[in-house]
Amino acid sequence: MLKQILGEFLKVEGVSAAVVVGRDGFVIESAISGKIDIDALGAMASTGMGTSEAMGNELGKGNLDQMLVELEKGPIILSPLSSDELIAIVADSTANVGRIRYELKKNKERLIAAL
């Protein structure tokens, strides 16, 4: 079920990967199109999420809901699913970030239930 839900993200124009990662950096499940090193993505997503959560806590800004990394060739969106898992969505520069964020919000409970 989890792989099926992740595959739905690939239907959004410009999305090339949707990966569920444990807080330890190991990939739990993924749906990808193209060539992406998902193990490296998992490790970096976990580290980036942890650092951003620590910054939010230190500054008294509360819990991290979503993190958008805007890069020259497209965005990466990270979001916690639980205390143990997160999702990373990789897209190219043609992607509509608002649509990706909408799909993530719409499917977040389904993802959590599938874990």
Backbone bond lengths (Angstrom), bond angles and torsions (degrees), N, CA, C in turn:
res aa  C-N    CA-C-N  psi(-1)  N-CA   C-N-CA  omega(-1)  CA-C   N-CA-C  phi
1 M - - - 1.453 - - 1.534 110.84 -
2 L 1.336 117.01 -41.98 1.466 121.05 -178.99 1.524 111.07 -60.50
3 K 1.334 117.14 -45.12 1.462 120.82 -179.88 1.530 111.09 -62.06
4 Q 1.330 116.23 -37.90 1.462 120.79 178.88 1.530 111.06 -63.65
5 I 1.318 116.63 -44.22 1.467 120.29 179.47 1.526 109.95 -64.04
6 L 1.329 117.27 -43.78 1.467 120.32 178.12 1.523 111.05 -61.64
7 G 1.328 116.59 -37.14 1.463 120.65 178.47 1.513 112.96 -61.71
8 E 1.326 116.92 -28.22 1.463 120.48 178.39 1.529 111.58 -64.56
9 F 1.323 117.17 -29.69 1.471 119.96 177.56 1.526 111.13 -66.27
10 L 1.334 117.08 -29.80 1.462 120.19 -179.73 1.524 112.23 -69.41
11 K 1.326 117.63 -14.84 1.461 121.93 176.90 1.525 111.58 -76.96
12 V 1.323 116.84 -16.19 1.462 121.13 177.48 1.533 107.51 -77.66
13 E 1.310 116.20 127.55 1.466 120.53 -176.85 1.523 111.66 -54.21
14 G 1.327 115.55 129.41 1.456 121.87 176.31 1.514 114.82 92.74
15 V 1.325 119.00 -14.30 1.466 121.11 -179.22 1.532 109.13 -80.25
16 S 1.330 116.15 127.77 1.462 120.67 -179.19 1.523 113.42 -112.55
17 A 1.331 117.95 -12.80 1.460 120.03 178.73 1.514 110.88 -159.09
18 A 1.331 114.54 143.41 1.463 122.96 170.49 1.523 104.93 -135.17
19 V 1.327 115.92 117.98 1.461 121.10 -170.62 1.526 110.11 -131.52
20 V 1.335 116.47 128.91 1.461 121.33 172.66 1.515 106.94 -95.25
21 V 1.329 114.74 128.82 1.458 122.35 -173.40 1.527 109.59 -126.22
22 G 1.320 116.41 140.58 1.453 120.43 172.51 1.517 109.49 -76.88
23 R 1.306 116.99 158.00 1.467 120.75 179.14 1.525 111.75 -62.52
24 D 1.338 116.50 -15.75 1.464 120.73 176.28 1.529 111.79 -82.60
25 G 1.341 117.45 -2.66 1.455 121.79 177.26 1.515 114.60 94.03
26 F 1.324 117.72 -4.62 1.465 120.30 -179.24 1.527 110.52 -86.63
27 V 1.338 115.63 138.00 1.458 122.07 -179.31 1.526 109.45 -72.63
28 I 1.324 115.58 130.07 1.467 122.28 178.10 1.527 110.04 -93.06
29 E 1.334 116.41 -45.66 1.466 121.62 178.49 1.514 108.32 -157.71
30 S 1.325 116.43 153.95 1.466 119.38 -179.06 1.514 111.11 -151.15
31 A 1.315 114.07 157.70 1.460 123.13 169.43 1.522 104.48 -135.23
32 I 1.314 116.55 120.51 1.465 119.77 -177.91 1.525 110.52 -135.05
33 S 1.319 114.70 153.16 1.458 121.73 169.50 1.522 105.18 -131.06
34 G 1.274 116.09 122.39 1.453 119.18 -176.87 1.509 111.42 104.23
35 K 1.306 114.17 -166.31 1.462 120.63 -173.53 1.528 109.53 -108.20
36 I 1.332 115.65 105.95 1.461 121.71 179.44 1.518 107.88 -137.40
37 D 1.307 116.57 133.91 1.463 121.00 175.74 1.527 107.17 -82.04
38 I 1.337 115.97 92.90 1.458 119.50 -174.67 1.527 112.76 -69.60
39 D 1.327 117.25 -25.72 1.466 118.80 177.46 1.528 110.77 -68.09
40 A 1.323 116.54 -41.53 1.471 120.51 176.68 1.526 109.77 -67.12
41 L 1.335 116.62 -41.45 1.466 120.60 177.57 1.520 110.22 -58.80
42 G 1.321 117.16 -45.59 1.456 121.10 -179.78 1.512 112.56 -58.97
43 A 1.321 116.01 -46.43 1.470 120.27 -179.32 1.525 111.26 -63.50
44 M 1.326 116.69 -44.70 1.464 119.95 -177.95 1.522 112.20 -72.01
45 A 1.337 116.99 -36.46 1.464 120.49 178.70 1.521 110.53 -63.41
46 S 1.319 116.27 -42.95 1.462 120.72 179.32 1.527 111.36 -62.77
47 T 1.316 115.84 -44.42 1.467 120.53 179.51 1.532 110.92 -65.12
48 G 1.332 116.80 -46.37 1.462 120.91 -179.75 1.515 112.41 -62.72
49 M 1.324 115.83 -40.86 1.463 120.17 178.98 1.528 110.28 -65.12
50 G 1.323 117.08 -44.55 1.466 120.58 179.75 1.519 112.32 -61.10
51 T 1.318 116.02 -42.27 1.464 120.65 179.57 1.531 110.88 -65.01
52 S 1.313 116.94 -43.39 1.461 120.78 -179.82 1.518 111.86 -66.84
53 E 1.332 116.98 -38.47 1.467 120.12 176.98 1.524 110.33 -64.48
54 A 1.327 116.65 -41.50 1.463 120.30 178.52 1.527 110.78 -62.18
55 M 1.330 117.06 -41.06 1.460 121.13 178.66 1.525 110.54 -62.72
56 G 1.346 116.85 -45.11 1.456 120.65 178.51 1.516 112.48 -60.73
57 N 1.328 116.07 -41.78 1.464 120.23 178.48 1.520 111.26 -66.20
58 E 1.308 116.62 -44.13 1.472 121.66 -178.68 1.523 111.41 -62.32
59 L 1.326 116.46 -36.16 1.464 120.93 -178.85 1.525 112.93 -89.72
60 G 1.324 116.44 1.23 1.466 120.07 178.86 1.516 113.59 70.21
61 K 1.325 117.25 29.55 1.466 121.39 -177.54 1.521 113.66 -94.23
62 G 1.328 117.65 0.15 1.461 120.51 177.37 1.514 113.07 87.87
63 N 1.321 114.63 -165.32 1.461 121.45 -176.02 1.523 112.14 -76.27
64 L 1.316 115.80 147.12 1.460 122.66 176.54 1.520 109.18 -76.49
65 D 1.320 116.88 127.20 1.459 121.98 178.66 1.518 111.00 -98.41
66 Q 1.326 115.88 -43.18 1.456 121.01 -177.00 1.523 108.73 -159.94
67 M 1.309 115.63 148.69 1.459 120.46 -178.72 1.525 107.95 -130.83
68 L 1.310 117.10 128.02 1.456 122.51 179.31 1.520 108.61 -113.97
69 V 1.328 115.09 121.75 1.460 120.97 176.27 1.524 105.94 -107.45
70 E 1.324 116.95 111.58 1.461 121.17 -178.67 1.519 108.54 -94.15
71 L 1.317 114.89 119.11 1.461 121.43 -178.38 1.525 110.13 -120.25
72 E 1.307 116.26 161.91 1.459 122.41 -176.76 1.528 112.55 -52.64
73 K 1.331 117.65 -40.38 1.462 121.02 -175.67 1.521 113.28 -104.69
74 G 1.327 116.86 15.35 1.454 119.67 174.59 1.513 113.34 135.66
75 P 1.318 116.06 161.61 1.464 121.52 -175.60 1.523 113.89 -86.66
76 I 1.321 114.39 160.04 1.456 123.51 168.13 1.519 105.56 -127.09
77 I 1.320 116.21 127.11 1.460 121.43 179.59 1.526 108.22 -111.62
78 L 1.324 115.43 129.81 1.461 121.90 178.76 1.516 108.54 -119.91
79 S 1.327 115.44 142.17 1.455 119.29 177.70 1.520 109.42 -151.93
80 P 1.344 117.17 135.85 1.459 118.96 176.37 1.527 109.66 -69.81
81 L 1.330 116.13 142.06 1.462 121.18 174.35 1.519 110.18 -103.68
82 S 1.315 115.44 -34.95 1.467 122.20 178.51 1.524 107.00 -155.57
83 S 1.307 116.55 -171.71 1.465 118.91 177.47 1.526 111.02 -72.49
84 D 1.338 117.03 -13.82 1.462 120.96 -176.80 1.522 114.99 -113.71
85 E 1.340 118.47 -15.32 1.461 120.93 -176.29 1.523 112.11 -134.74
86 L 1.335 114.34 156.18 1.459 122.08 175.43 1.511 108.69 -141.15
87 I 1.322 116.15 166.24 1.457 121.28 175.48 1.514 109.02 -119.12
88 A 1.328 115.48 141.03 1.463 122.51 174.19 1.531 107.38 -121.46
89 I 1.313 116.06 128.74 1.461 121.44 177.92 1.524 107.67 -119.61
90 V 1.320 115.57 123.44 1.465 122.05 -177.45 1.526 108.30 -108.02
91 A 1.326 115.88 133.57 1.463 120.28 -179.55 1.520 110.48 -136.90
92 D 1.327 115.34 168.95 1.463 119.05 175.85 1.526 109.27 -101.50
93 S 1.312 115.97 -177.85 1.466 120.47 -172.71 1.530 113.57 -70.62
94 T 1.333 118.01 -11.12 1.470 120.15 178.29 1.526 112.15 -85.41
95 A 1.307 117.34 -10.04 1.468 121.44 -173.89 1.523 112.00 -70.98
96 N 1.315 114.54 148.30 1.456 122.60 175.04 1.532 106.77 -93.63
97 V 1.315 117.18 105.32 1.464 122.05 -176.29 1.535 110.92 -59.96
98 G 1.302 117.21 -38.10 1.460 120.51 178.52 1.519 111.85 -60.74
99 R 1.311 116.80 -40.52 1.474 121.03 178.44 1.521 110.74 -66.06
100 I 1.321 117.40 -41.59 1.466 120.92 178.47 1.525 109.82 -62.70
101 R 1.322 116.30 -45.61 1.465 120.46 179.58 1.531 110.89 -62.12
102 Y 1.324 116.98 -39.26 1.459 121.35 177.41 1.529 110.52 -62.26
103 E 1.333 116.69 -47.70 1.465 121.31 -179.86 1.531 110.97 -62.44
104 L 1.310 116.35 -37.75 1.463 119.90 178.63 1.529 110.26 -65.95
105 K 1.308 116.71 -46.13 1.467 120.26 179.18 1.529 110.49 -62.00
106 K 1.329 116.46 -42.78 1.458 122.30 -178.72 1.535 111.88 -64.33
107 N 1.321 117.41 -35.25 1.462 121.91 -173.49 1.521 115.53 -103.30
108 K 1.317 117.51 -0.67 1.459 120.21 -174.30 1.534 113.01 -59.41
109 E 1.311 117.45 -45.38 1.470 120.38 179.39 1.520 111.49 -64.30
110 R 1.316 117.29 -37.18 1.472 120.96 177.03 1.525 110.62 -63.95
111 L 1.326 116.24 -41.67 1.467 120.56 177.48 1.528 111.01 -61.69
112 I 1.314 115.76 -46.36 1.467 120.69 -179.58 1.526 110.26 -61.62
113 A 1.320 117.21 -43.22 1.465 121.20 -179.98 1.530 111.49 -64.72
114 A 1.342 116.72 -32.88 1.463 120.49 -179.60 1.523 113.51 -76.49
115 L 1.332 116.50 -15.29 1.465 119.71 177.83 1.516 109.37 -73.77
